[in-house]
Amino acid sequence: MAQTTLHTTTTLVVVPTLVQTPDKDLVYSLRAEDFVLTDNGVPQKVTLEEETRRPLSLVVLMQTGGDARGQFSSYAHLDTMIASLLGEAPNEVSIVNFDSQPEAASPFTTNVAEWGDAIDHPDVGDRGAAIFDSIAYGLDLLQKRPTYNRRAILLLSQGHDVGSKTPLKDVVRELGETNTAIYSVTFSAEKTALRQELKEPGPKTKPIAVGNVTPPTVGTYPKGGDTGSPAELIAYFNLSEPLRLILGAMSKNTSAEVATLSGGEWSSFDNAQELTQDLGVLTNHLHNSYVLSFTPTSSEPGLHTIKVRLGHHPELLVSARSNYWASEPSR
């Protein structure tokens, strides 16, 4: 499992845990004594929280800038999907669109339909995709909600950040301090941009001739047997676009990384059907995960490694936060 670093200023460490069969079916009815949790190799006393009985405060961060416009068709029924993910009142949600910066948030509501049209038909943003800035904005919104509430962020975005000023380490620290889980559902900016380019055909630069003669009129090429001039290859190139696509494909999926850091989940989609499937799976997992908590027996500052397993069911698959960061005691 990927390494996870979290910072916390509290003595209580919360560990969201998903248990599945090898066929990916969810496992229910486990008890606290079924779990074995170690902190730096030392067994801890685990409490199984009744997390799903606590109200959920959810912030939905929707990218509308950059290449997100190519996925707007996938959002056609997003309000219904978010309503299913949210569940019943008193669970509450706030919607935030972002491009190069987060836009003003909708007020928290228990009724997603109030913002249905704005969710399903967002306005196109600028060229930015400030993911870290938007997460920091969402965390600030959640810090103002009742402390008893569960806190989560649903991030709908491309994989890599473009334009944020907030350092990742600051986001990670605040995630750990607030016990907020991020659930990231990403699209490929490169594939989306390429598909959008194909929908909007037309040369963006002058034709380039590969050869040693002046290009003929577009659509006129040397005929077979014509020895008057060497054959030429005429093509239209947007020279910046291939380079951007290649560099983008090499970038790390920062949206997935921050979800893993928070103890949440991530998935990817390319169209409306896949988005529906991903959010359906996420809804099931969010409402059926185990939430373990423990008070560390060691207060040693620094990185602590967490391992979670089932003592009597080694065949089951356990996914959980893998470590946290203990801060220096306040003076």
Order of alpha helices (4+ residues) and beta strands (2+ residues): beta-beta-beta-beta-beta-beta-alpha-beta-alpha-alpha-beta-alpha-beta-alpha-beta-beta-alpha-alpha-beta-alpha-beta-beta-beta-beta
